[in-house]
């Protein structure tokens, strides 16, 4: 099989070369929906990272979503939040504070 390469440009400068065959394969994979659960913040850690307890009792490490950082939304211990879990269920992203 012969691969075709395409150079992606950014502001007129070469950024990266992409194998068109593999990029087409990657585009066919559907986006996975992230599982969104309610949780309570139990510990604040450095760099806007929090330990949260999900409603089912599990504790996961979660970081603050970019939109919440940009809008200076503060999250404190005891706040109820919505968390999007990663596919492995060990880490999450806080996307909403109730």
Backbone bond lengths (Angstrom), bond angles and torsions (degrees), N, CA, C in turn:
res aa  C-N    CA-C-N  psi(-1)  N-CA   C-N-CA  omega(-1)  CA-C   N-CA-C  phi
1 X - - - 1.436 - - 1.531 108.39 -
2 X 1.322 115.57 138.08 1.459 121.53 179.92 1.518 108.56 -100.53
3 X 1.312 115.66 128.19 1.463 120.14 178.68 1.518 109.47 -94.64
4 X 1.327 115.90 145.54 1.452 121.25 174.58 1.515 107.80 -107.56
5 X 1.319 115.83 137.28 1.458 120.75 -179.17 1.516 109.37 -109.46
6 X 1.300 115.99 141.67 1.458 121.61 177.34 1.524 107.04 -128.40
7 X 1.321 116.78 134.34 1.456 121.78 178.20 1.520 108.66 -94.81
8 X 1.338 116.47 122.86 1.449 121.34 176.83 1.519 108.67 -88.56
9 X 1.331 116.05 133.56 1.453 121.73 -177.65 1.513 110.62 -106.91
10 X 1.332 116.00 146.30 1.452 122.42 172.87 1.517 107.19 -131.14
11 X 1.311 116.63 115.84 1.464 123.87 -176.88 1.525 110.61 52.61
12 X 1.318 115.47 43.22 1.456 121.74 175.70 1.517 115.31 80.26
13 X 1.335 118.79 -2.58 1.459 121.46 -178.80 1.530 109.13 -108.95
14 X 1.337 117.63 142.42 1.467 119.56 178.17 1.522 110.56 -62.84
15 X 1.328 115.11 130.37 1.455 120.24 -177.64 1.523 110.97 -103.83
16 X 1.340 116.24 -51.85 1.460 120.66 -176.27 1.519 108.63 -158.56
17 X 1.333 116.46 151.39 1.453 120.64 173.60 1.519 108.39 -102.06
18 X 1.335 115.97 134.07 1.447 121.66 -175.72 1.524 109.16 -119.83
19 X 1.318 115.42 134.92 1.455 120.89 173.93 1.525 107.29 -79.87
20 X 1.321 118.22 114.40 1.463 122.01 -173.95 1.523 112.27 -63.38
21 X 1.339 118.54 -32.67 1.457 120.20 -179.75 1.527 110.42 -63.47
22 X 1.327 117.18 -48.31 1.460 120.48 -177.62 1.521 111.59 -72.62
23 X 1.331 118.56 -33.23 1.462 119.59 179.14 1.524 110.16 -66.43
24 X 1.348 118.61 -33.32 1.460 120.67 176.50 1.529 110.32 -67.90
25 X 1.325 116.69 -37.29 1.463 119.32 177.27 1.520 110.76 -64.22
26 X 1.319 116.73 -40.49 1.457 120.26 -179.00 1.526 111.35 -66.77
27 X 1.334 117.30 -34.39 1.451 119.94 -179.15 1.524 112.02 -68.60
28 X 1.322 118.07 -25.58 1.461 121.09 -177.64 1.520 112.56 -76.88
29 X 1.332 118.14 -17.26 1.463 121.26 -179.74 1.526 108.14 -75.93
30 X 1.331 118.69 123.62 1.468 120.02 -178.45 1.526 111.60 -70.14
31 X 1.326 115.11 151.18 1.464 120.89 176.77 1.523 109.38 -69.58
32 X 1.308 117.04 133.62 1.461 120.08 179.07 1.519 108.69 -83.17
33 X 1.334 116.48 135.69 1.450 120.97 174.73 1.522 108.20 -74.39
34 X 1.320 115.37 132.62 1.450 119.22 177.56 1.525 109.06 -83.07
35 X 1.313 115.83 141.32 1.454 121.33 -179.97 1.525 108.50 -76.69
36 X 1.337 118.21 125.01 1.457 122.83 -178.59 1.527 108.92 -107.61
37 X 1.339 115.97 122.58 1.456 121.77 -177.71 1.523 110.41 -128.45
38 X 1.330 116.54 157.51 1.455 121.74 174.03 1.520 108.75 -87.56
39 X 1.339 115.53 146.43 1.463 120.46 -177.66 1.519 109.51 -151.20
40 X 1.333 114.78 171.15 1.463 122.40 176.29 1.516 108.26 -124.60
41 X 1.325 116.39 134.70 1.465 121.29 179.61 1.525 108.26 -74.80
42 X 1.348 116.50 127.54 1.467 119.76 -179.61 1.526 112.73 -114.26
43 X 1.358 116.71 -18.09 1.468 118.87 179.99 1.515 109.41 -155.29
44 X 1.328 116.54 137.35 1.462 122.27 175.87 1.524 108.61 -99.93
45 X 1.334 116.25 129.44 1.460 122.98 -178.95 1.532 108.65 -117.24
46 X 1.329 118.72 169.25 1.471 120.40 -179.99 1.532 112.78 -62.94
47 X 1.338 115.40 158.80 1.469 123.90 174.71 1.522 112.70 62.04
48 X 1.307 117.46 46.06 1.469 124.29 178.95 1.528 112.39 48.26
49 X 1.313 115.01 41.86 1.464 121.91 174.81 1.527 107.36 -110.29
50 X 1.317 116.24 142.31 1.458 121.12 -176.50 1.518 109.87 -135.35
51 X 1.323 115.37 150.67 1.451 120.43 169.19 1.516 105.72 -98.12
52 X 1.336 116.92 124.44 1.460 120.95 -177.13 1.517 109.51 -122.09
53 X 1.328 114.99 151.09 1.462 121.00 176.47 1.512 108.02 -108.82
54 X 1.330 116.03 119.65 1.454 121.34 179.64 1.516 110.28 -73.20
55 X 1.334 115.97 165.21 1.467 120.02 -179.24 1.520 112.71 -61.75
56 X 1.340 116.54 -27.80 1.466 119.02 -179.90 1.531 112.67 -85.06
57 X 1.351 118.11 4.03 1.452 121.86 175.10 1.512 115.62 99.63
58 X 1.309 118.53 -12.45 1.466 120.86 179.44 1.524 110.12 -72.17
59 X 1.335 116.23 149.06 1.458 121.94 174.36 1.517 108.22 -111.27
60 X 1.344 116.26 128.76 1.457 121.41 179.69 1.520 109.23 -130.62
61 X 1.327 115.04 159.70 1.453 122.48 175.82 1.525 107.53 -90.90
62 X 1.329 117.68 128.20 1.466 120.84 -177.25 1.523 109.49 -132.93
63 X 1.331 115.71 145.56 1.458 120.51 176.91 1.525 108.71 -113.08
64 X 1.303 116.34 161.69 1.452 122.85 -176.93 1.525 109.78 -80.82
65 X 1.327 117.19 132.39 1.466 121.98 -179.52 1.529 110.18 -65.34
66 X 1.317 115.90 154.40 1.459 122.19 -177.54 1.515 114.09 -59.65
67 X 1.339 117.78 -40.05 1.467 120.87 179.33 1.521 110.74 -63.37
68 X 1.331 116.99 -35.80 1.451 119.95 179.85 1.533 110.49 -71.85
69 X 1.322 117.37 -33.40 1.465 120.74 175.70 1.529 110.50 -67.64
70 X 1.327 116.11 -45.16 1.466 120.26 -178.24 1.522 112.14 -62.01
71 X 1.319 117.78 -35.16 1.458 122.07 -177.68 1.525 112.67 -94.84
72 X 1.333 117.01 11.24 1.465 123.36 175.78 1.526 112.46 53.41
73 X 1.321 117.03 43.02 1.463 120.81 176.93 1.523 107.92 -82.52
74 X 1.311 115.39 120.66 1.461 121.19 -176.29 1.529 110.16 -87.68
75 X 1.316 116.05 140.04 1.456 122.45 177.32 1.518 107.34 -123.66
76 X 1.331 115.99 129.04 1.457 120.59 -178.08 1.526 110.34 -122.48
77 X 1.315 115.70 167.98 1.457 121.15 178.13 1.530 108.12 -61.90
78 X 1.324 116.35 133.63 1.460 122.31 -179.78 1.519 113.88 95.92
79 X 1.335 118.37 -11.41 1.470 120.69 179.34 1.517 110.56 -70.32
80 X 1.335 115.64 144.24 1.463 121.05 173.51 1.523 107.34 -90.46
81 X 1.319 117.09 132.46 1.462 122.56 -175.56 1.525 110.19 -135.92
82 X 1.327 115.40 161.79 1.465 122.03 171.07 1.528 107.45 -101.57
83 X 1.327 116.75 132.70 1.462 122.43 -175.77 1.521 109.46 -123.45
84 X 1.333 116.37 131.10 1.468 121.55 170.86 1.518 106.93 -91.94
85 X 1.315 116.99 122.16 1.466 121.06 -178.65 1.517 111.46 -88.64
86 X 1.332 115.41 147.82 1.456 120.74 173.37 1.530 108.47 -73.14
87 X 1.331 118.04 163.79 1.467 119.59 -178.77 1.531 113.86 -57.96
88 X 1.339 117.83 -30.85 1.465 119.09 179.08 1.525 112.42 -81.30
89 X 1.328 118.19 -13.25 1.455 121.99 175.33 1.516 115.38 78.11
90 X 1.342 118.07 11.36 1.459 121.29 -178.59 1.520 113.21 -98.86
91 X 1.322 117.26 -24.90 1.457 121.89 -178.70 1.525 109.26 -128.35
92 X 1.320 115.72 161.64 1.451 119.00 -178.83 1.512 112.08 -153.00
93 X 1.342 114.56 173.51 1.453 121.91 178.22 1.523 107.98 -127.26
94 X 1.322 117.41 127.22 1.465 121.88 178.49 1.525 107.48 -79.72
95 X 1.348 116.23 117.67 1.452 120.20 -175.33 1.523 113.26 -111.53
96 X 1.342 118.35 -11.87 1.463 120.33 -177.91 1.519 109.93 -157.10
97 X 1.343 116.24 139.95 1.462 121.53 174.44 1.508 108.56 -113.84
98 X 1.333 116.88 127.12 1.469 121.15 -178.33 1.508 111.36 -81.48
